[in-house]
């Protein structure tokens, strides 16, 4: 603990959040609250606060700022950058804010800042509806939405930020504000949609929703030697630009023993089984195994969550982009020459490290001007993500260097101007604010000066050079 923490009276904090929970070292509940998706992000907070509503979030923020206590916000805890954990500081855990309400007539959904995507998907599906959300059901809504938000329905409906109608947000001064496209906080609403973690704690979102039927989706297992064919088919998906289609493919080691590398293609078609099978016929013809079928909408986003990932392992995520067409030679070099050999270098890295290519037709997201929201990455690029998993802290440096090598190679096929990366994916190191926010940076700084002049919210992609801070 820091010398500062023992001087703080956390009993006083309990009186400020009477409906919530305050955890300090010494209980199992405190220990459980520290867990994150990656063990590299487990840090011993001085206090963990689980507020029951926006007013209690406000009380926690004011307590932290009043005591000059560093604090972070946790929703799902999936970020491998460590931004939801804080050594010797305060964690504001939004886990109690998980209510979801659906307005069928207005076609909107309102959900708490602590929800997981499974909460939102399930509530909407009960009404035959959906909204754009994360592709992994057990991730939190907050980080994904505020950073942009891609999903299986993005090709058809846009990004999460493009569907947002309203946010309830606690700003650095403790005020609970309602931010919309019009009104007193319109500038804040603009900033929240793509750079939101820099401006406050969003306790409630309201977004557009739409009628949704069952879809064709599943996982197709392919041999590694089908890589060139998979690349060719990816370019076909890009060229066809069918907004009802999405393809996510990855190179990994295949269960059950993870001895041999192979390919997984998660296919999605927002239509009938006949339409889906026709669209993905070239991959189905090569399938070693296929689970593709007609399914309920919530089941789609369970698929990546069902990829076996050992609990409490160490994980790292990196990101890059490519400009179409996807080049087979570049994919072979990244996958066969760099990624797979690195994963095979040490025991415990195959279950299940992977490199993923996301093929989402992007005409819809590119139709929104770069400066319409704070999310500026609206060029004709496609996203790649590296996910590393290992169990031995002695391999930390090796994995981070291997990820840098792979991402550097991947970025050689990306464009060098504007904003091309997806900030939610690249968690492997600091990103200059100019690269993260492009043409929107100056306006973001102006909004920041209005709502957070002391730069209280800086842990995620800061708008300024970051001060020395734990875990960053």
C-alpha positions in Angstrom: 0.0 0.0 0.0 1.0 3.6 -0.5 1.7 5.7 2.5 -1.4 7.8 1.5 -4.0 5.0 1.6 -3.9 4.2 5.4 -4.8 7.8 6.2 -8.1 7.7 4.4 -11.2 6.8 6.3 -13.0 4.4 4.1 -15.7 4.0 6.8 -16.8 7.5 5.8 -17.0 6.3 2.2 -19.5 3.6 3.3 -21.8 6.2 4.6 -21.8 7.9 1.2 -22.8 4.7 -0.7 -25.4 3.2 1.6 -27.0 1.0 -1.1 -23.7 0.0 -2.6 -20.8 -2.0 -1.5 -17.4 -0.9 -0.2 -14.6 -3.5 -0.1 -11.2 -3.2 1.5 -8.4 -5.7 1.9 -9.1 -8.6 4.3 -12.2 -10.2 2.8 -12.7 -12.9 0.1 -15.1 -10.6 -1.6 -12.4 -8.0 -1.9 -10.0 -10.6 -3.3 -12.6 -11.8 -5.8 -13.3 -8.2 -6.9 -9.6 -7.8 -8.1 -9.9 -10.6 -10.7 -9.7 -9.6 -14.3 -9.7 -11.4 -17.6 -5.9 -11.3 -17.6 -3.9 -12.0 -14.5 -1.4 -9.3 -15.7 -4.2 -6.8 -14.7 -4.7 -7.9 -11.1 -3.7 -5.0 -8.9 -4.3 -4.5 -5.2 -6.6 -1.6 -4.9 -6.9 0.3 -1.6 -10.7 0.2 -1.9 -13.3 -1.2 -4.3 -16.6 0.6 -4.5 -19.7 -0.9 -6.1 -22.2 1.9 -6.4 -25.9 1.1 -6.7 -26.8 4.1 -8.8 -25.5 7.3 -10.5 -25.7 9.3 -7.3 -23.4 6.8 -5.5 -21.0 6.8 -8.5 -20.9 10.6 -8.0 -20.2 10.2 -4.3 -17.3 7.7 -5.1 -15.8 10.1 -7.7 -16.0 13.1 -5.3 -14.5 11.0 -2.5 -11.6 10.0 -4.7 -10.9 13.4 -6.1 -11.3 15.0 -2.7 -8.7 12.7 -1.2 -6.4 12.8 -4.3 -6.9 9.1 -4.6 -6.3 7.7 -8.1 -9.3 5.8 -9.4 -10.4 3.7 -12.3 -13.7 2.4 -13.6 -14.4 -1.3 -14.1 -17.3 -2.7 -16.2 -16.4 -6.1 -17.7 -12.7 -6.2 -16.8 -11.6 -7.6 -20.2 -9.1 -4.9 -21.1 -5.6 -6.3 -21.2 -4.1 -2.8 -20.8 -4.8 -2.7 -17.1 -7.1 0.3 -17.3 -9.8 -1.2 -15.1 -7.4 -1.9 -12.2 -5.5 0.4 -9.9 -2.7 -0.4 -7.4 -3.3 1.4 -4.0 -6.2 3.5 -5.5 -9.9 3.1 -5.9 -11.8 0.9 -8.3 -15.3 2.1 -9.2 -16.9 -1.3 -10.1 -20.2 -0.8 -12.0 -21.2 -4.4 -11.5 -24.5 -3.5 -9.7 -25.7 -1.3 -12.6 -27.0 -4.1 -14.8 -30.6 -3.2 -15.4 -32.0 -3.3 -19.0 -35.3 -2.0 -20.3 -36.7 -2.2 -23.8 -39.1 0.3 -25.3 -40.7 -1.8 -28.0 -42.8 1.1 -29.4 -39.9 3.5 -29.6 -37.4 0.8 -30.6 -34.9 1.7 -28.0 -33.0 -0.1 -25.3 -31.7 1.4 -22.1 -29.0 -0.5 -20.2 -26.8 0.1 -17.2 -23.1 0.9 -17.4 -22.2 -2.3 -15.7 -24.1 -4.6 -18.1 -22.5 -7.4 -20.0 -23.5 -7.8 -23.6 -25.3 -11.0 -22.8 -27.7 -8.9 -20.5 -28.5 -6.6 -23.4 -28.8 -9.3 -26.1 -31.1 -11.5 -23.9 -33.4 -8.6 -22.9 -33.8 -7.4 -26.5 -34.3 -10.9 -27.9 -37.3 -11.4 -25.6 -39.0 -8.7 -27.8 -37.6 -10.0 -31.1 -35.1 -7.2 -31.3 -31.4 -6.5 -31.3 -28.9 -3.7 -31.3 -25.2 -3.5 -32.3 -23.1 -4.9 -29.5 -19.9 -6.8 -28.8 -19.1 -10.2 -30.5 -18.2 -11.7 -27.1 -21.2 -11.9 -24.8 -19.3 -11.8 -21.5 -17.5 -8.5 -22.1 -18.7 -5.3 -20.6 -20.8 -2.7 -22.5 -19.0 0.4 -21.3 -15.5 0.1 -22.7 -16.8 -1.3 -26.0 -19.4 1.4 -26.6 -17.3 4.4 -25.6 -14.5 3.3 -27.8 -16.6 2.8 -30.9 -18.2 -0.6 -30.8 -18.1 -3.1 -33.7 -20.3 -6.1 -33.8 -21.8 -8.7 -36.1 -24.6 -6.2 -37.1 -22.2 -3.3 -37.8 -22.2 -3.8 -41.5 -26.0 -3.4 -41.5 -26.5 -0.8 -38.8 -23.2 0.9 -38.0 -21.2 1.2 -34.8 -22.5 1.2 -31.2 -21.7 4.9 -31.0 -23.8 5.6 -34.2 -26.9 4.1 -32.4 -26.5 6.0 -29.1 -29.3 8.4 -28.2 -28.5 9.3 -24.6 -25.9 8.8 -21.9 -26.2 9.4 -18.2 -22.7 10.3 -17.1 -20.9 11.4 -13.9 -18.2 13.9 -14.8 -15.1 14.8 -12.8 -16.9 17.4 -10.7 -19.4 14.8 -9.5 -22.3 16.1 -11.5 -24.7 13.6 -12.9 -25.4 14.8 -16.5 -27.7 13.7 -19.3 -25.9 14.0 -22.6 -27.8 13.9 -25.9 -27.1 15.1 -29.4 -29.0 18.3 -28.6 -29.0 20.4 -25.5 -26.6 21.7 -22.9 -24.3 18.7 -23.0 -24.3 18.1 -26.7 -20.5 18.6 -26.9 -20.1 16.0 -24.2 -22.3 13.5 -26.0 -20.1 14.0 -29.1 -17.0 13.3 -27.1 -18.4 10.2 -25.4 -19.0 8.5 -28.7 -15.5 7.3 -29.4 -13.4 8.8 -26.5 -15.8 8.4 -23.7 -13.4 7.1 -21.0 -11.7 10.4 -21.0 -14.8 12.3 -19.9 -16.6 10.5 -17.1 -18.3 7.4 -15.8 -21.3 6.5 -18.0 -23.9 4.9 -15.7 -26.6 4.4 -18.3 -26.9 4.2 -22.1 -29.9 4.5 -24.4 -29.5 3.2 -27.9 -31.6 2.5 -31.0 -32.8 -1.1 -31.4 -34.4 -2.8 -34.4 -36.5 -5.9 -35.2 -34.3 -9.0 -35.5 -35.1 -12.6 -36.5 -33.1 -15.7 -36.3 -29.8 -15.8 -38.2 -27.4 -18.2 -39.9 -24.1 -18.4 -38.0 -21.5 -20.9 -36.6 -17.9 -21.9 -36.6 -16.2 -23.7 -39.5 -13.0 -25.5 -38.8 -10.5 -25.5 -41.7 -7.0 -27.0 -42.1 -4.1 -24.6 -42.0 -3.3 -25.3 -45.7 -6.6 -23.6 -46.5 -5.2 -20.2 -45.5 -4.8 -18.9 -49.1 -8.3 -20.0 -49.9 -9.7 -18.3 -46.8 -7.9 -15.1 -47.8 -9.3 -15.3 -51.3 -12.8 -15.8 -49.9 -12.3 -12.8 -47.5 -11.6 -10.6 -50.5 -14.8 -11.9 -52.1 -16.8 -10.9 -49.0 -15.2 -7.5 -49.1 -16.0 -7.1 -52.9 -19.6 -8.3 -52.5 -20.2 -5.8 -49.7 -23.3 -7.6 -48.6 -24.3 -5.8 -45.3 -26.0 -8.9 -44.0 -22.7 -10.8 -44.0 -19.7 -10.9 -41.6 -16.7 -13.2 -41.5 -14.2 -13.5 -38.6 -11.4 -15.9 -39.1 -8.5 -16.8 -36.9 -5.3 -18.9 -36.9 -4.9 -20.8 -33.6 -4.3 -24.3 -32.2 -7.2 -26.6 -32.3 -8.8 -28.3 -29.4 -9.0 -30.7 -27.7 -5.2 -31.1 -27.3 -4.1 -27.9 -29.0 -1.2 -29.7 -30.6 -1.9 -28.8 -34.2 -2.5 -25.3 -35.7 -5.6 -24.7 -37.8 -8.1 -22.2 -38.9 -11.5 -21.2 -37.4 -14.0 -19.2 -39.4 -17.0 -17.7 -37.6 -19.6 -17.0 -40.2 -22.6 -14.8 -39.9 -25.5 -14.1 -42.3 -28.5 -12.1 -41.3 -30.9 -14.2 -43.3 -32.2 -17.7 -43.9 -30.2 -20.9 -43.7 -30.4 -21.2 -47.5 -29.0 -17.7 -48.0 -26.3 -18.3 -45.4 -25.2 -21.7 -46.8 -25.1 -20.2 -50.3 -23.0 -17.3 -49.2 -20.5 -19.4 -47.3 -20.5 -22.4 -49.7 -16.8 -22.1 -50.6 -15.8 -22.5 -46.9 -18.4 -25.2 -46.1 -16.9 -27.3 -48.9 -13.6 -27.4 -47.1 -14.9 -27.7 -43.6 -13.3 -30.3 -41.3 -16.1 -29.5 -38.8 -19.0 -27.0 -39.1 -21.5 -25.8 -36.4 -23.1 -23.3 -38.8 -26.9 -23.4 -38.5 -29.9 -21.1 -37.9 -29.8 -19.7 -34.3 -31.2 -17.1 -32.0 -29.5 -13.8 -32.0 -28.0 -14.0 -28.4 -26.4 -17.3 -29.4 -24.3 -15.6 -32.1 -22.3 -13.6 -29.6 -21.7 -16.7 -27.4 -19.5 -18.3 -30.0 -16.2 -16.5 -29.3 -17.0 -16.7 -25.6 -17.1 -20.5 -26.0 -13.6 -20.7 -27.3 -11.8 -22.4 -24.4 -9.9 -19.9 -22.4 -8.4 -21.1 -19.2 -9.4 -19.0 -16.2 -6.9 -16.7 -14.5 -4.3 -16.9 -17.2 -2.2 -14.0 -18.5 -3.4 -12.4 -21.6 -2.5 -9.6 -24.0 -4.4 -8.1 -27.0 -2.9 -6.1 -29.9 -4.4 -4.6 -32.9 -3.7 -3.5 -36.5 -5.6 -2.9 -39.7 -5.3 -3.8 -43.4 -6.3 -2.0 -46.5 -8.1 -4.3 -49.0 -7.4 -6.5 -50.7 -6.0 -8.8 -48.1 -2.7 -10.1 -49.4 -2.1 -13.9 -49.0 1.6 -13.3 -48.8 1.2 -10.8 -45.9 -1.1 -13.2 -44.0 1.3 -16.1 -44.4 4.2 -14.1 -43.2 2.3 -12.8 -40.1 0.7 -16.1 -39.3 3.1 -18.8 -40.4 6.5 -17.0 -39.9 5.8 -14.9 -36.8 2.7 -15.7 -34.8 2.5 -19.5 -34.7 6.2 -20.0 -34.1 6.0 -17.5 -31.2 3.0 -19.3 -29.7 4.8 -22.6 -30.0 8.0 -21.4 -28.3 6.8 -22.0 -24.8 4.4 -24.5 -23.1 1.1 -23.0 -22.1 0.7 -20.6 -24.9 -1.5 -22.6 -27.3 -4.7 -22.7 -25.2 -5.7 -20.5 -27.0 -3.6 -17.7 -28.5 -5.0 -16.5 -31.8 -4.7 -13.9 -34.5 -8.1 -12.8 -35.9 -9.1 -11.0 -39.1 -12.5 -9.3 -39.1 -14.2 -9.0 -42.5 -17.1 -6.6 -41.9 -18.4 -4.8 -45.0 -17.9 -1.2 -44.0 -19.9 1.1 -46.3 -22.4 1.8 -43.4 -19.7 3.0 -41.0 -17.9 4.9 -43.7 -21.1 6.8 -44.6 -20.8 8.7 -41.3 -18.4 11.7 -41.4 -15.1 11.4 -39.5 -16.0 14.4 -37.3 -19.7 13.4 -36.7 -18.6 11.6 -33.5 -15.3 11.4 -31.7 -14.7 8.0 -33.3 -12.6 8.9 -36.3 -11.5 5.5 -37.6 -13.9 5.4 -40.6 -11.5 4.7 -43.5 -11.8 1.7 -45.8 -9.8 -0.6 -43.6 -10.4 -3.9 -41.8 -9.3 -4.9 -38.4 -6.9 -7.5 -37.1 -6.5 -8.6 -33.5 -3.8 -10.6 -31.7 -4.8 -12.4 -28.5 -2.0 -14.0 -26.5 -2.5 -16.4 -23.6 0.2 -17.8 -21.4 0.6 -19.0 -17.8 4.1 -18.2 -16.7 5.1 -14.7 -15.7 8.6 -15.4 -16.8 7.3 -15.2 -20.4 5.8 -11.8 -20.0 8.6 -10.0 -21.8 8.8 -12.6 -24.6 5.1 -12.3 -25.3 5.1 -8.5 -25.4 8.0 -8.5 -27.8 6.4 -11.2 -29.9 3.3 -9.2 -30.1 5.2 -6.0 -31.1 6.9 -8.0 -33.9 3.6 -9.4 -35.2 1.7 -6.1 -35.0 4.6 -4.2 -36.7 4.4 -6.7 -39.6 0.6 -6.4 -39.7 0.7 -2.6 -39.8 3.0 -2.7 -42.8 -0.2 -3.3 -44.8 -2.1 -0.6 -43.1 -2.3 3.0 -44.2 -0.2 5.6 -42.4 -2.4 8.7 -42.5 -5.4 9.5 -40.4 -6.8 7.1 -37.8 -6.7 3.5 -39.0 -6.5 1.5 -35.8 -9.4 0.4 -33.6 -8.5 1.8 -30.2 -10.5 -0.9 -28.3 -8.2 -3.6 -29.8 -4.7 -2.2 -29.5 -4.1 -2.6 -25.8 -0.4 -3.6 -26.0 1.2 -0.3 -25.4 0.7 3.5 -25.4 -0.8 5.1 -28.5 -0.1 8.8 -29.3 -3.3 10.8 -29.0 -2.8 12.1 -32.6 -2.9 8.5 -33.8 -5.9 7.5 -31.6 -8.2 10.5 -32.5 -6.9 12.1 -35.6 -8.8 15.1 -36.9 -11.0 15.1 -33.7 -8.2 15.6 -31.2 -8.3 19.4 -30.9 -12.0 19.5 -30.4 -11.7 16.7 -27.9 -9.2 18.7 -25.9 -11.5 21.7 -25.9 -14.4 19.5 -24.5 -12.0 18.0 -22.0 -11.0 21.4 -20.7 -14.7 22.1 -20.1 -15.7 18.9 -18.3 -12.4 17.5 -16.9 -9.8 20.4 -16.7 -7.7 18.5 -14.2 -7.5 15.4 -16.4 -9.0 13.1 -13.7 -9.9 10.6 -16.4 -6.7 9.6 -18.1 -6.1 5.9 -17.8 -7.5 4.9 -21.2 -6.0 6.5 -24.3 -5.3 9.9 -22.8 -5.7 13.1 -24.8 -2.4 14.3 -23.4 0.9 12.7 -22.6 0.0 10.5 -19.6 1.4 11.2 -16.1 3.3 8.4 -14.5 0.6 5.9 -13.4 0.2 2.4 -12.2 -0.3 -0.2 -14.9 0.1 2.0 -17.9 
